[in-house]
Amino acid sequence: MIELDGQLREAHGGRTKPVVVHAFEDGELHVEGAGPTRSLSAKTLRIGARAKDGSRAIALPDGATLALNADDELELWVARVQGGEAGAAAVRTRRALRAAGSMALTIGLIFAVVKFGVPAAASLVARGLPHAVDVKLGESVADTMDASFGPSELSEARRAEIRALFGRMRSFAPLAVEPRLEFRAGGAEVGANAFALPHGAIVVTDELVALAESDDELAAVLAHELGHVHHRHGVRALLQALGIGALAAGALGDFSGLAAAAPALLQLSYSREFEHEADGFAQRILAEAQLDPRALSRMLARLEAASGTGAIPAYLSTHPPAEERGLTLDGPR
């Protein structure tokens, strides 16, 4: 039995009154609220077609007209009294299909927002944030970074050579923050790695230096990390990871939540789009510095080869493999 609200208009233009209708599975229809209860059989009713708004008009044997609002349960009752269980089953099928379609649309919208909307909004918000935010985020990460690293054991002479290489890359890189180079020992846990902090610090581990077979390869990694700084990938990645709430807070100038979550940048993987941007930046810098533009591809290949001998290098946990970035040993595809 289902209970419905309706309007009953008496025969010959009588007044309209609100009524409560009880519809039973056996086809009985009880109308209450307009005088004595009317007990009717569906066989004696003329049920009108469904209107555009989903409502139905039902003509009663005495000439009165019953108007009922759109209701899925009403449609099941009508289908049952007009077409038996087959009709009701058809209505249920249509309702299930509508629900499935609605769910698919909702999932599609959510996917589109996450896949396209959030990255686009993160980029837009990041462009509006002052670079002081990058400095604050970078300092927050740096405060917690040393717990994962040991002091570098590179000689002062080797450090000076790499700093000179870094300075050469920096001279071709337009940056809003002043970068600096820092050396750390990655140890067994971090290993060969390099990454950029939002405030411009480029961290290189001793293991990465040892893995490089030429200064061109080191220069390529440094140029790539400078690309992350230039494109503000740290801020954008954190905004994307934290989601809509962080985007709204950033747009309103509240950076406290971003700063609190900044250490998570050490575990975030950059998207393929970010890596393409940093790769393109590195290729341009290497060309302007008259260094081998294929050096980054060779370095990535060496990192990937090293992953086959033990634990995957940390660099590959935050930077996708070369084939996912369109890089080959001949340079970008």
N, C-alpha and C positions, 0 to 999 in steps of 0.2 A: 504494500500500500504506500502511495505517495501522497503528500499533502501540498497543495498549491494554493496560492492567492489568486483571485480573479475578480472580474467585474461581470455582474449579471444585469442585462437590459431586458426588462419585461416586454412582452409582446405589444405590438401596436404603439411603439414609441414611448413606452413607459420609462420610468426613472431607472437610472443605473445605480446599482448598489454593490458595495464590496462583499465578496463571499469567500468562503474557504471550501475548497474542493478536495475530496478524497477519492483517488482513483485506485481501484483494486485490480489485482492480476487477472481475475476472472471476467473483467470487462465492466464491473459495476462502477457507477459514478455517483457519489453523494455530494449534493450541493447544500451548504449550510450558510445561514446568515441572512437569508431573504425570505423570512416566513418559515413555514415547516420545511424540514429537510426533504429534499427531492432525491429519491433513489431511482436511478436511471440505468438502463442497459445500453451498452455501446451499440447494440444492434438497432436501437431506436434513434440514434444520434446521427447528425450529418456533420462530420468533422471537416472543416475547411482546410484548404492548402496552407502550408506554412508561409507566413508573410516574410518580407525581406528582413525585418527585425527579429525574426524567429518566433513571433507570437502566433497563436492559433485562435480562430473563432469556431465555436461549436454551437450548432442550432439544436435546440431542445424540441421535443415533440409538441409542447404547448405554444410554440412560436417565440419563446424567449431566446436570447442569444448570450452565450457565455464566452467571455474573452479571457484567455490565459496567456501570461507572459512567457517568453522563451525559457525553456528549461529542458535539459538533457533527459531527465527522468520522464518528463511528459512525452518526449519523442519516442522513448522506448515503449511507453504504454500505448501510444497511438500505433506504432509499428506492430505491437503484439496483437491489438484488437483488430487491425486491418489485415495483417499478413501472417499472423501466428508467430511461432518462435523463429521462423526463417527471417521474417521482417525485423524482429527485435535483434536478431544476430547481425543483420546487415547494419542496423543503426549502431550497434556496439562496435562493429568493425570500422565504420566511418569515424566514430568518436576516437577509437584507438589510433587510427591513422592521423587524425588531426593532432592528437596529443604527441604522437611520435614526430610529426612534422614540426610542431612547436618546439619540442625538445631539441631536434636537430638544428633548428634555426637558432635557438639559444646557445647551443654548443658552438655553432659556427661563429656567432657574434663574439662569444668569449674568446675563441681562438684568434679571431681577427684583432680584437683589442690587445691581447697578449703579444701576438706575433708582430703586429704593425702599429697599433695605436700607442702602446706603452713606449716602445723605442722612439717613435716619432715625438711623443710628448717629452720623453727624457731629453732628447736632443734640443727641443725647443726651450725647455726649462733651463738646461745647462747653459745655453747661449745667453740667458738673462741673468745668470748668477755671476757675481763679481769673482775675480780670480783669488780674492782673499779666502773664498770657500775652498779652493784647491789647496791653498797653503795650510788651512786648518785641518783638512782631511789628511793631507800628507803627514803632518806632524803627529796626528793621532795614530796613524799606522806606524810611523817610525818609533813611537813610544813603546809599542808592543813587539816590534819586529825582532829586536836583538835576542829575544828568548828563543828564537828558532835558528839563530845563526851564531857561529863562532867568529873570533877575530881572524882577519885575513893573515895568511902566512906568506903572501907574495913579497918579494924583495922590493925595497924602495926604488931600485932601478927599473924593475918591471912595472911597478905602479906608475912611475913617471912616464914611461913609454905609452902606457894605455891612456893616461890623462892627456898626453899630447894628441893621441888619436881621437879621444873624446872631444878635445877642443877643436880639432879640425872638423869633426862632424857638426859640432855646435855652431861653427861659423856659417854654416849653410842652412841652419834650422831657425826659422822665425818662431820664437816662443814668447808667450806673455809672462812666463815665470822664468827665473834664472836657474838653469839646471846645474846639478853637481853630481860627481861620480863618487860612489862609495863601494868599498871592497869588503866582502865577507867570506867566511869559509862556510860552505853549505853543509859539509859533513855527510854522514850516511843518509840522513833523513831528507835533506834538501838537494844535495848533489849539484850537478851542473844547472845553473839557473841564472836568469837575469830578469829584472822587472823594473817598471817605472812607478814611482809614487806620484800622486797628483801634484805635489808641490815642486816637482822637478828632479827629485833625487832618483838617480839610476843606480840600482844595486846590481853588482856583478859578483858571482862567486868564483873562488879560486878554481873550482872544478870546471867551470865553463871556460875559463882562460886556458886551462890545461888541455881541454878538448879541442879548442880552435887550432887549426893547422897553419893559419896565417893571420896577419893583422887585418887583412881585408875582411876575413870572416868575423873577427871581433868588431871591426868598424860597422859591418852590416847589422850585427845584433844591437850595437849602440844606437845606430840610426833608426832602427825599427822601434826601439824603446822611446827614443825622442819623438817618434811619430805618435805614440800613445799619449805623451804629454801634450803635444801640439793639438791633438784632436780632443783632448780632455776626456779620454776614454774611462779613466778611473771614476770621475764624477758621474758620467753617463751610465756606466755599468752599475754603480751603486744605486742610482736612481731607479734603473730598470729592475734591479733585484729587490729593492724595497717596495716598489710598486706605486700604486696610485696615491697612497697616503703621503709618501715621501715627495712625489711630484707636486702635490698640492702644498705641502709645507714649504718646499723649496720655492715655489712660485710666490708664496706669501712672505718669504724671507726668514723662515724658521729653520735654521741649519743644525739645531742641537741633535735631532734624531740622526742626521747624516753623520755627524761627528762621532756619535756613540757607536754607530755601526761601521765606521771606517776600517777597523781591523779586518773585517770580512773581505776587504779588497784583496788580501793575500791569498784567499781561496777562490775568488771569482774567476771564471773562465771568460775570456773575451769572445764576443760573437764573431762569426765569419766576416760580417761587415766591418767590425773594428779592425780585424786582422788585415783585411784587404786595404783599409785606409792606411794602417801603419806600414804595410808592405810597400804600397805605392809611395809613401813619404820616404821610406828608406831607399827605394830604387832611385828616386830623384836626387836625394842627397849623395848617394854613392856616385852617380853619374857626374854631378857637379864637382865632386871632389876627385874625379878621375880615378875612381877605384872600381874594381870588378863588380858589376851589378848582379852577377850570379853567385856572389859569396854567401848571401843569406840562404839561398837554396841549398848550397853545399853544407852549411852549418846545420840547417834543420835536418838534412839527410843523415848527418853524423850523429845528431842527438837521437834520431829515430833508430839508427843502427845500434847505438849504445843501449837502447831500451831492451834489446834482445838478449843482453848478457846479464840481466838482473832486474832490479826495480826500475820502473819507468821514470826517467828523469823528471824532476819537478817542472821543468820548463814545458814539457809536453802536457802536463796536467792543466796548465793555464793558457797554453797556446796550441791551437789545433795542428795536426800534422800537415805536411806540405801539400799532400794531394787534396786536402779539404780547403786549401787556400789558393788553389790554382797555381802553385809554384812547382817548377821542375828544375833540374840541374842546369837548364839553359836560361833560367829566369822565369818571370811570370808568364802564364799562358794568356 
